[in-house]
Amino acid sequence: MLIHIRTCAVALICCLAVSPAFADYESSNSSLIFSGGYSKAKNACDSPWVTVAMAPGGTCRETHTALRLAYNYRFTPIWGFEASYGDLGNATGEGISTVSATSGSLATWSTKAMGWAFAGTATVPITGAFSFFGKVGTVRAEFSESYHANSNTTGAVMQGISINGAPISRQIKNAVTYGAGVQYELNKDFAIRAQYENFGSYDIYSAYGVSNPPRISLSMISAGIVLKF
């Protein structure tokens, strides 16, 4: 039974791939995609540097506007490759410092991730000018953190603080990325798309000796314009 289902699925994909509607819009192999939407850095508000809950009026935000630029090349009407760069996630918070040098002080904190993603893509037409696409690959995320605390003893604003000798600044991590979405072909040169992308889960705090560090999961929902050439 399973073999029959797989055979039918492959046959359906092949038939759709050579359908007139699909062929009319897929004359171009290369395309640029400009996407904008919202990213989420899940668990970023569990930062070990700032306790938001203890601060009067303490706040933290794990969602942020995000922009990405991608290049896609199709080897066949179905299979292709995509390289993209831009925002992966951003979080900001205000609370009470937990860092020993400024413990108990009011502090602001932020973490930002940007980076490259490389993925294989598969596109299957749905009906007419609509198609469904999926992608899976790898992402290279660059995290940058900033921390500013008003010291109770000096009143100074501390920047570039070090935790256990390691500066809060820049870390590069790799992970698996995947995504899926739908695309609508306006004509042979332009299309629009909506997509969800998951950029992986990261531990950026073990390097500082933090026990049970939170893992920050990055994802993005966006809409984009596709320029084919």
N, C-alpha and C positions, 0 to 999 in steps of 0.2 A: 504493500500500500504506500509506504513512504517513498519507494523508488518511483512509483507512478506520479506521486505529487511533485517530486523533484523534476521529473521529466516534463510534466505539464508546465511547471513554473519557468523552466529554461525555454521551452517553446514559446510561451507567452511573451517573455522578454525579447526573444529574437524577432517575433512578429511585430511587436510594438516598435522595436528599434528601426525597422525598415519601412514603417508605415509612412504614407505621404506627409502627414502632419508633422511627424518628427523630422523627416528629411528636409522639409521646407525651411525649418528654422535653424538647422544645425550645420549650415554651410561653413561656419567659421570654427577653427580649431582652438584659437586663443581668445582669452577674454580677461579684462580687468574688472574687479568687483570692488566697489566702494560701499562699505557697510557701516551703519551706525545704529546704536541701540543701548541696552543696559547690561552692565556686567555685575556679577555678584561674587564677592570674596567670602564665601561661607566660613564661619568660625573665626574670621579675622578679629572680631570684637572680643575674643578670648585672649587677646594679647597679654603676655605676662608682664608687660611694662606698665600698664595702666589698668586700674580697677574702676570700671565705669559705674557699677552699681552703688559704690560707697560715696560717690561724689554728689553733692547737691546739684541737681540739674545736669548730671553727667549724661552724655549722649554718645552714641556710636552708630555709624552708618556703614553697612557692608555693600550697598549698591551704588553704582556710579554710571554716568554716561560713558560710552566707549566708542572708539572709532577703529576700524581696521581696513587695510588695503590688501587685496589678494590678486594673484595671477593664476589663472587656470589654463591648463593645456590638455586637450582631449586627444588621446591616441586613437580612439575609436568613438563612435557615437555614444557608447556607454562608459568606457573606462578612461580615466584621466588622472592628472596630478595637479595639486594646488599648493602654492607657497603664499603665506600671508604674514603680515607684520602689523603690530599695533597694540592697543590696550588689551590686557587680560583680566585685570581686576584692580580695584582701588577701595580702600577703607580708611575712615577717619574717626577719631574718638577724642573725647575730653573726659578726664576723670582724676583719680588720685594716683600718684606715682607709687609704684612698688619697688623701684630701683633703690638700692641701699643708700646711694649718695644723696638722693632727693626724696626719700620715702616720706609719704604723708603730704607732699606738696601737690598743688594743682598742676596738672600736666596735660599737654595735647600730644597726640600721636597720630601717625598715618603710615600706611604701607601701600605701595603701588607696584604693580607687576605689568611689565610689557615684554613682548618677545615675538620670536618667529614660530610659525607652525608649518609643518610639511606633512601632507596627507595624500593618500590615494583616494580617488573619487569614483563614484558610480552613479550614473544618471539613467533613470527609467521613465519614459513618457507615461503620463496618466491618461490624459485625453486632450485632444486639440492642442493648444499651446502650453498646457500645463505639464510639468515634469516633476518627479521626485528625485532627490539626490541625497546621497550619504557620503560620509568621509571618515577615514581613520588614519592616524599617523602619529607623529611625535611633535612635541612642543618644547621649545627652549625658553624658559621663563626667567626674566631678570627682576628680582625683587629689590626695591629700595625703601628703606624705612627712615622716618625722621621722628625725633623725640625732643620735646621742649618742656622743661619743668622749671617752675619758679621755686627756687630753693628757699626754705624757711629761714635758713641761717644767713644766706648772703643776698637773697633777693635777685640773684642773677639768673639769666636764662641760659640753660645749658644745652649745647648742641653737639652732635657727634659723640654722644656718651658711649662708653665701652662697658660691656657686660662680661665679666670674667675674662677681661683682656681682649675680647673680640668686639670690634666696633659695630654699632648698628648702622649699616650703610647699604652694602650691595651683596646680593647672593645670586648665583645662577643655578637653576635646577632644571632637570629634564623630566618629562612625564609623557604618558600616552594621551592623545587628544582624539576626540570623535565628535561627529555632528550629523545633523540631518535637516532637511528643509524642502521647500517647494519653490519652483521657479516658473514665471510666466513670461513667455516670449512676446514682446511687443512687435518686433519685426526681425529681420535678419541681422540687424546691428545692435539692437538694444533689448534688454530683458530686465525684469525686477524679480527679487527673491526675498524670502523670509526664512530664517534659519535659527537653529539652536546649536550651540557649540559648548562642549565640555573640555576644559583645558587641563584637567588633572587635579590631583590632591598633593599637597606639599607640607613637609615639615621643615620650617625655616628656623626653629628655635633650639633644636638639640645641640647645635654648635655652640650655644651659650650656656650649656649645662642645665637647661630647664628640664625638670622632671615632668613626665606626662604632658608633653607639649601638644597644643592643638594643631590639627592638620587643616590647612587652608585649602578649600576647594574652589576652583575658579570656573565660572561659566558665563555665557553671554547669549542673550536673545537679541537679534538684530534684523533690520531690513536693509536691502542694498540695491544698487543700480549696477547692471552688468553691461559693459561695453565690449562688444565682440569685434574682432578684427582678424 
